[in-house]
Each structure stands twice: as structure tokens, then as C-alpha cells.
């Protein structure tokens, strides 16, 4: 009886906190969605340190910083905004931090972290002044749908690369990989299994697809047997970078352009992800606006500040959150479960590390297919809407950047509308942002 009472109390707490019934979901669905999101983005635990450690920061220390920043930011998203979005240090931003700022410009990694901290503070200011929320609201409806479709293309492209269906080709930039090799073969099997599970309406089909793909990879040598199961965290390894950011050093070297770059890319990566994934999950209201947007953006901003203190570059909302939404995640409980999985990964790093990209690639491709449905809501017969929508979606996948796709969309939308009878109907922020995007391409 006590056990039943305790279970009832826990379910009551979750219902009161996350409004599960109101959102048309339940605890089981949210848990599966949270695990699914973690599985598709767990690579960041090892990829981020491999990039950032080239600055001279210890690999193990950055790994702990990566996990800690993901936990803090994702928990904030869960409780502040009640959305199923997960956050972690951003890919692309970590490369800019390492190769452009530290190795290219000669800043110390401490000063570079100071620049990330300053950009996080600016994020917070822009969030409280509702500038970032105003930007989300100002995005034209057609571009919102294009962003959703573009993220679908982008995430599917990542899946194709991880599956080695797509490889680099010096003649054509990209080409088809050797499909008889173990990696694409495992990914193809995983893709078929995942698609069949979803077609048959199996709950948690995406997560089951990842797990089955990882098991299928064992005899092919794609999945390696773990060297152990439990590994106790050695947080002393984190000490060399924790709290070592140099804000004064960052301010003394005139890093306005660096801060602006961190600010610019993270802002529009986050805005694009929020819009695209929210459109897929049905979170946008009838006017195309995202309720509680300022709280979601604040989670991102505070996560960046915390990440700089922990010792990692800019934290951002992850596009892989779409996999959890596709699995049925609708509330912050999904995000909370993802954060919990990041915490558990501290103790099970040997197991987490053996899930190969070939096992998560099918999930990304399937989610990409789901998100492509947004293109149905674009007015393709109106070229002033269709062309900006196309360059937005294509720009994300073909330039490997959500921010670039949004920039192409805003610039083309403003330029075309300016010379039509509808120029007065376009929000003034669209024109302003188009100019800022153009200046960014010209000078950064």
C-alpha cells in the first residue's frame, strides 16, 4: 500500500509539474522520448572533447564539462519552459571556438571561455528584453515551415553521413559510399527495421531501432563490445578547467567580433531549432508563435553561462531533440529524462561509448522524413514565398548550418518582398535582420 501511495504521489507530482494529460502524453511516452533524444545526441559527450581538447584543454576535463553543461541547461528547459528540448555544447560553435578563436586568433582558451561567458550574458539581456522572442514572432509563416523542413533535410543529411550512405567526393563534393561495407549495411538494416516498427505503430519504435541497430552491428564489428559496464567518475580530472575562464582577458583584447559571432550563430541556431521542432510537435499557436519562448531561450542563455564556467563552448538547443518529439515527447519530462541519462552516462561511459553512429543514423533519417511534412504548408505558387522557403531549407543542409539557412531565407524574403505590393505587410524586423545577416556575411 505504501508503495502504491508513493507511486501515486510521484505521478501526481509529474502531472502537476509537466501537465502530461493536458499535453496528450503520459509518463511512459515521455521516458521513451527522453531516452531516444539522449541516444541520438550522446555522441557530443566524446565529439566535443575531441575538438575542444586541441586547444590544450584536457580531454577528460572537457568531457565532464560537456556532460555537466548538458544536464544544467536541459533541466532548466524542463522546469522553466516545460518543453522536450535538450541542450548541450553546440557543434560548429565548438569548432569556431577551437580553430578560429584559439588556434586562429591566438587567444588563450581561458580568454575564449570568457568571450563565451560574455555572449551568454548578452543572451540573457536580449531574452529579458524580449528581443529574441520578438525575432521568433517576426519570422514569416512560410519561413517557419521552411525552417522545419530544412532541419528535416539537415538532420537526414547528418544521418546519411553517419551511415556512410553519403561520402566526400573531390569531383562532385558528395557521392554515394561503398554500400557493401559494414557501416552502411548495418545502417540500412537499422533504417528498414525502424521504418517497419513505426509503420506498424510500435511505441518507442525509434529507440528500439537504435538498440536493434547497435546489436546488429556486433557481428559486423561496427559495434564494439564494452570494456566494462560501470566506471566511477573521477571529477578531480575536471579541476584543470572548471572556473578557469578569463573574463578580464577577453575584454582586454577587443573581442567584440568574437562575442558577436558566438551570439549570432547560437541565437539563430536556437531560434531555428525551436521553430522547426516546435512546428513538428504542434507547439506553435494559431498565430505561429511559440508560447513560453522567453523561458526556452533563457534556458539556452543560462546554459551558455554555466557551460563557460564548467569549461566548454556555447551551449545550444539540439536539433536531435526532434527525435524525442517524433517519439511522442511533448513536455519537459522528456527533457528531464534526457538530462537524467546524461547524468547516468557519468557512470556508464563504457556502454555509452560503444553505440556507433551507424546505429543512430537511421533515427536521424526517419526524423528527417517526419519533419519534411512542413513543406506542405508553403505557398509554392507564390514565388515571393516559395523562393525564400527553398533557399532556407536548402541552405541549412547544403551549408551545414541552421543559421546560414535562416540568413539566406531572411535576405531573399526581404529583397523579393521589397519590390512587390506586399512590402508594407512585412514586419520591420524582417528587413532589419536581413541587413544584419548581409553584414554578417560581408564582415565575419
N, C-alpha and C positions, 0 to 999 in steps of 0.2 A: 504493500500500500504506500509506503514511504517513497519507494522507487517511482511508482506511478505519479505520486504528488510532485516529486521533483521534476519528472519529465514534463508534467503539465505546466509547472512553473516556468521551466525553460522555454517551452513552446509559447507560453504567454508572453514572456519577455521578448522573444524574437518577433512575434506578431505585433506587439506594441511598438517595438523599435523600427521594424522594417515594413510593416503594413503588407504582409505577404498576401492575404486574401484579397485585399483591395487591388493589388497588382496582378492578380490571377496566377499566383505561383504557390509553391509550398517548400518546406524545408529540404526535402529530398532533391527536388529540382535545382534549388539554389546551391546545394552542396556539390552536386554533379557538375553544375555550370562553373563553380569556383575552381574545382579541380581541373576541369577542362582548360580554363583560362591559364592556370598555372602551367600545365603541361605544354601549352603552345608557346609560352614565353620564358620557360625555365632556362633556356639557352643563355639568357642575359647574365645568369649567375657566373658563367665561365667566359662568355664572349667579352663582356665589359672589362673584366680584369685583364684579359689578354691584350686589349687595345690600350687601356689606360696605363698599364704597367710599363709600357715603352717610354713613359716619361721619367721613369726611375722609381715610381711608387711600387712597393712590394705587391706581388700578385695576390697573396693570401689576404693582405690587408684590404685591398680594393674589393675582393670577393665578399668579405664581411660587410664592407660599406655598401656594396650593391644590394645585398640582402636586407640590411637594416633600413636603407632608404626606401626600398620597395614596400617593406612592412609598414613603416610610418605613414607614407603617402597613401597607400591603399586603405589602411584603417581609417584615415581621415576621410577618404572618399566614401567609405561605407557609412560612417556615422554622421558626417556633415551633410552629404548630398544624397545619400541613400540611392546610389547608382551602382550598377555592376561593372564598374570600370576599374582596371588595375593599372598601377603606375610603377615605373622603375626608371633607372638611368637610360636616357634615350640613345638609340643607335643613330649615328650621324653626328649628333652633338658630342658624343664621346670621341669620335674621330676628329672633329674640329678642335676639341679641347687638346687632344694629343698631338696631332700632326701640324695643325695651323698655329695654335696659340703657344704651346710649349716648345715643340721642336722647330716650328717655322719662325715664330716671332722672338723666341729666346726667353720667354717668361719662365720663372720657376713654377713648378706645379702648385706650390703654395699660393703664389700670386694668382695663378689661373683659377684656383678654387675660390680665392677672394672675389674674382670677377663673377664667378657663378653665384656667389652669395649676394653680391650687389644686384645682379639681374633678378634674383629671387625676390629681393626687397622691392624692386621696381614692379615685379609681377603682382605682389601683394597690393601695392598702391593702386595700380591700374585696375585690380579686381574690386577694391573697396570703392573706387570712384566710378565703378560700373562701365569703364571704358571697354574692357574685354567682353562684357555681356552685351554692350551696345553693338560691338562688331558682329557677334553671333546673330543678333536680331536683324542686322542690316544686310546680311548675306541674302541675295535674291533666291527665291524659291527654287528656280531651275538649277542654280549653282549648288544649293543644298542637296538636291537629288544627284547632281553630278558628282559631288564630293563623296556621297555614299557609294555610287557606282565606281568611282575612281579608287576608293580604298579597297573595294572588292577586287578590282584589277590588280592593284598594288600587292595586296596580300596573297592573291593567287600567283602572281609573278614570283614572290618570295618562296611560295610553296613549290613552284616549278623548279626554281634554282636548288632548293634544299633536296628535291627529289632527283636532281640532275637530269630532269627532262630537258631543261634549258641550260646551255653552257656558253661560255665566251667563244666567239669565232672572229678571228682577225679580219676576215673578208666581209662579214655581214653583221658584226657586233655580237649577235647572238645566233645560236644554231641549236639543233637537236643533239642531245647527248647520246652516248652509247647505251641504248636502251636494254641491251642484253647483260649489262653489268649488274652486280648485286644491288647497288643502291637504288637505281630506277626500278628494278624488278620488285624489290620489297615495297617501294612507294606505290607502284602500280597496283600491287595486290592489296595494300592498305587502302588505296583510294576506292577500289571496287568494293571491298568489304564495308567501308564506311558509307558509301553511297547506298549499298543494299540495305544496311541497317537503318539508315534514315528513310529510305523508300518504304520499308516495312513498318515504320513508326516506332522503332525501338528507342525507348527513353535512354538518354545518355549515349546515343549512337556515336557521337564524335569522340567521346572519351574511350569507349570500347574500341573504336577504330585505332586510336593511338596505341592502346595497350596491345591489341592483337598485332599491329604492325611491328611493335618492338619485339614481340615473341617470334614472329615470322622471321625477323632479321637475325635471330640467333644462329640457325644453321648456315646462313649465308655469310656470317662473320661481320654483318653490318652492325648488329647489336653485340656488345661485349659483355661477358659475364662480370658482374661487380666483384671487386676485390674484397668487399666486405658489405656489411649492412648498416651498422651504426658506427659513426665516427664522432666522438665528443668534440664540440667546438673548442678551439684554442683562441679565445678572444684576446689573449696577450699579443697575438700576431697583428691585431688591428691597431695597436698603440702607435706605430710609426706615422700614421696619417690622421688619426682621429683628432679633430680640433686643431689641425695644423694649418688651416687656411690663413692667408696673409692679406687681410683687407687693406691695411695701410699700404702694403707693397703694390697692390693692384691699383689703388688710387694714385700712387706716385708716378706711375709710368704712362698715364694717359690712355686708359683702355676703353674709351667711350665706344669705339667701333667694335671692340670685342664684346662688351656688355650688350650693345645693340644687336649683334649677331646672335648671341645666346637668347636674348629676349625675343627677337623677331622669329627665329626658327621654332623655338619652343611654343610661343604663343599660337602660331598658325598651325603647327603640328597638332597641338592640343585642340584648338578650335575645330580643325578639320576632323580629327578623330571623334570628338564629342558629337559633332553634327552627323557624321556618317554612320557611326554605330547607333546613335540615338534614333536616326531615321529607320534603321533596320529593326530596332527593338520597339518602335512605336512610342518613344518617349517625348517626341515633339508634339506641341499642342496644335490646335487647328490653325493657328497663325504661323506655324513653322518655328515656334520659339521653344527653347529648352527650359522648362521650369527648374528652379534652383541652380541655374547655370553659374551664378556667382559663387555658390558653395563648391561646385565641382572645380571651378577654376582656382578657388582658394586652396583646395587640397593640393592641386598641382604646384601652386606657388610656394606654399609652406613646405611641400616635399622637396622642392629645389633648395630652399634654405637649409633644411635638415640634411639633405644629401651633401651639400658643400661642407658642412660641419663634420659629417661622417667620413668624407673623403672621396666623393665621386662627383662627376659632372652632372649637368642638368637632368632633373627628373621630369618625366613627361607621361601623359596618358598613353597607354599602349594600344595600338591598333589590334593586337591579338585579343583584346577584350571582346572583340566581335565573336570569337569562338564560343565564349561563355554565354553571350547573348543568344547566339544561334542554338545553344544547348538548353535554352529556356530561362537563363538568368535575367531577372527583372529588378532586383533590389540590391541594396548594399550588403545583404547577406552573402551574395556571390563574391563581392569584393573582400569581405571579411574572411571567407573561406580561402580565397586566393592568398591573402596575407598570412593566414594560418599555415598554408602549405609552404610559403617562403620561410616561415619560422621553423617548421619541421625539417626543411631542407638542410638547416644547420646541422642536424643530427644524422641525416641520411644522404649526405653528399655522394657517397659511393654509388647509391642506387640512382639518384637523380642524374648523375653524370653519364650514365650508360644509355639513357633514352636518346637515340640518334635523330638527327634532323630528318632522316628518311621516314621516321615513324610519325613525326608531327606534320610533315609536308602535306599528307592527304587532308588533314583537318583544315589547313590554311586554304587549300584549293577548294574544298567544299564550302567553307565560309565565304570565299570569294564569289562562288556561284550564287549563294544566297543573297549577297549584297548587291549583285548586279541587277536585281529586280527594280532598283531605284530608277533606272533609265526609262522605265515605262511611264513615269510621271513628267517627263520633259517634253515640251512642245517642239518636236523635231521639225514641224512645218514652218516654224518661225525662226529664221536664220539668226536673228539677233539674240535668241535664246539658245539655239542649237549649237552654234559655233563655240561660244564660251563654255558651254557644257562639255563639248567634245575635248577642247584643249585642257579643261580642268581635269577630266578623268584620265585622258591620255598622258597629260603632263605628270601626274603622280606616278604612274607605272614606268613611263619611259625615261624620267629623270631621277627615279628612285627617291622621290621626296614629296610628301604630302604638301609641305609649304610651297614648293615650286608650282605644283598643280593649282593650288589656290591662287597664287600670284598670277599665273597665266590666265586663269578664269576672270579675276577681277580686272586685269588690264584690258583684256579683249572685250569684256562685257561693257565696261565704261566707254571704251573707244567707239564701239559699234553703236551703243545707245545714244551717245553724244550727237550722232549725225542722223538720228531718227526723230520722229514726232514724240517718242516716249521719253526723251531725255529728261523732261521735268518730273517724271514719275520715279526716277531712280533716286534712292537715298543718297544724300550728300556724302555720307561716309564711304560709299562705294567709289566715288570719284577721288576722294582723299586717299583712300587705301590704294587705289590704282596708281596714283602718283608716287606714293611711298614705295610700293612694290617696284615701280620702274626705277626709282632712285637706288633702291637696294641692288638691283641687277647692274646698275651703272657704276656704283661705287664700292660695293662689297664683293 
